[in-house]
């Protein structure tokens, strides 16, 4: 028979995911009441937007074992798609967001289906090339996209009479999206489809003998991740009311990838950590402006060399090993 | 006859760029064959080649021929250093981790170049004179001739290297079957380091040849390198004749598009062609 204390611990263990999500949601709900500096809240909003992108990318890298260096392009399609639809064409914001996400699905299928037919890392190149194409179009097609100087005057999102026009209001909106996506991903990896993906991540041949359709699963995760990036892009455009091509070049894609690696490939919770760390790092270190590339690169290299399972998971594991060995 | 002259001019330009893409593509293929990974530092080998040439000429005051040699040798050593210090110590042998590592090292290299040589664009003098040569009504820069001649020489040397030298044969053995190669006593680790060195040499050579045409900056290699990568995949990733075909083909398509269609989207052509090829013939033109 379990003692009362054991029972509590067992309950906590059993419901650890749900409890963590609830705790985090309450924290996020209360946070703007404590933190009144709009700049800080704005930063956390940016983190939420990146979390949306990186969640999908993390599923794709961690479970499909493939590299996408083009998620900034899907992010761009979301942002510019929403910007053009609402500002130039005057369409309502929410339906445009959905329509743009659907367009992204089609685009992701067009890029992903041929590239994922092959084993090997062709998708890395296809997505990288795609990102360069999208970026060049954003810069060159200035009558539609505003060219290098950007696209401004994008309207704020509204919900009934509520206008998401300041950081705090936007905080609730964007973190709701991020938490829903987080829950979705957490549930996805525990569903039948998710178990199939996990098997695929471990060993593709073994998974396919067990009936997992490798190619189809990879394409599905890729499309899911592109869609999340597109929605994040739409939110980004409506949040800042301004977008410019520099937020969507290949180096942004590389930064997304660094967030995934820092958080741990295939770790859903790690995504929160990776996105936060890489977004906040320049705020903490003043000198980082000159050394930004080197610091980002070194973080990536050192983590991959010594803690390839991600910063937190890697540190926890090495501490555990130390404790086990010292007994 | 004007149209013909234009065409000739575009073909010359395409061949020159194509030669550069070919050298870079070959560098990608060498590492792909021995290690099975995409080596993204190839991109920075190109910039480094130009940087070393610039420093050799203006900081050390070397004559052109000497500076050229030193630059290529320098990047070769850098290639080996990347493998020794960056890729080999990895605890994980997972290809995904190794590819990410090369991306990380590439970012570090680019940051370091930005610190050492600054952000400004620099001009590198051409290897040969500046007076354009006339050929059948089209004018061609001596530098372009130098690029073509040196690239052809490099490819001939490479063929000899892979067919006639012990190291080259060992490299091919590792490429075809790593376990079997180590069984017959080939030091696989050293061969991998050598393949990075060769990739460095090819990238460095590309950088030395191209920077007098494009001007030099710390990130000049990124777009060139990625086009080289596109060329490698276009020809069939890992295939050497494919790399040559892909490189030259890409160069020609690019310059003809820039000449006849639109020069604003010149940089996009390579990647559109690549996406189309992946769609229609996913293993590349000469892929197995």
Contacts between the chains, C-beta under 8 A, distances in Angstrom:
chain1	res1	chain2	res2	distance
A	61	B	96	7.3
A	65	B	96	5.8
A	67	B	96	6.8
A	67	B	99	6.2
A	67	B	100	7.4
A	111	B	275	7.0
A	114	B	275	7.7
A	114	B	278	4.8
A	114	B	279	4.4
A	114	B	282	5.9
A	115	B	278	5.5
A	115	B	282	7.7
A	117	B	282	5.5
A	118	B	278	8.0
A	118	B	282	5.2
A	118	B	283	7.1
A	120	B	237	7.0
A	121	B	37	7.9
A	121	B	38	5.4
A	121	B	95	7.5
A	121	B	99	6.4
A	122	B	233	6.6
A	122	B	237	7.6
A	122	B	278	6.2
A	122	B	282	7.1
A	124	B	38	6.2
A	124	B	99	7.2
A	125	B	38	7.7
A	125	B	229	6.0
A	125	B	230	6.7
A	125	B	233	5.4
A	125	B	274	6.8
A	126	B	274	7.2
A	126	B	275	6.1
A	126	B	278	5.7
A	128	B	226	6.3
A	128	B	229	7.9
A	128	B	271	7.9
A	129	B	226	7.5
A	129	B	230	6.3
A	129	B	270	7.4
A	129	B	271	3.2
A	129	B	272	7.9
A	129	B	274	5.2
A	129	B	275	6.1
A	130	B	271	7.0
A	130	B	275	6.8
A	132	B	223	7.7
A	132	B	226	6.9
A	132	B	267	6.8
A	132	B	268	6.9
A	132	B	271	5.4
A	133	B	268	5.0
A	133	B	271	5.2
A	133	B	272	6.4
A	133	B	275	7.9
A	136	B	265	6.4
A	136	B	267	5.8
A	136	B	268	4.8
A	137	B	265	8.0
A	137	B	268	7.5
A	140	B	264	4.7
A	140	B	265	6.4
A	250	B	222	7.9
A	254	B	103	6.5
A	254	B	107	7.0
A	257	B	100	7.1
A	257	B	103	7.2
A	258	B	104	7.9
A	261	B	100	5.9
A	265	B	96	7.3
A	290	B	115	7.3
A	291	B	111	6.8
A	291	B	115	7.7
A	292	B	111	7.4
A	293	B	107	5.4
A	293	B	108	7.3
A	293	B	110	5.6
A	293	B	111	3.1
A	293	B	114	6.5
A	294	B	107	7.7
A	294	B	108	5.6
A	294	B	111	3.5
A	294	B	112	6.4
A	294	B	115	7.4
A	295	B	111	7.9
A	296	B	107	5.8
A	296	B	111	7.9
A	297	B	104	5.1
A	297	B	105	7.0
A	297	B	106	7.4
A	297	B	107	3.2
A	297	B	108	3.5
A	297	B	109	7.8
A	297	B	110	7.7
A	297	B	111	5.9
A	298	B	104	7.6
A	298	B	108	5.9
A	299	B	104	8.0
A	300	B	100	6.8
A	300	B	101	7.8
A	300	B	103	7.0
A	300	B	104	3.4
A	300	B	107	6.7
A	301	B	86	6.5
A	301	B	101	6.2
A	301	B	104	3.9
A	301	B	105	5.9
A	301	B	108	6.3
A	304	B	90	6.7
A	304	B	92	7.6
A	304	B	97	5.5
A	304	B	100	5.5
A	304	B	101	4.9
A	304	B	104	6.2
A	305	B	89	5.7
A	305	B	90	5.5
A	305	B	91	6.8
A	305	B	101	7.1
A	306	B	91	6.8
A	308	B	90	7.5
A	308	B	91	6.4
A	308	B	92	4.2
A	308	B	94	7.2
A	308	B	97	4.9
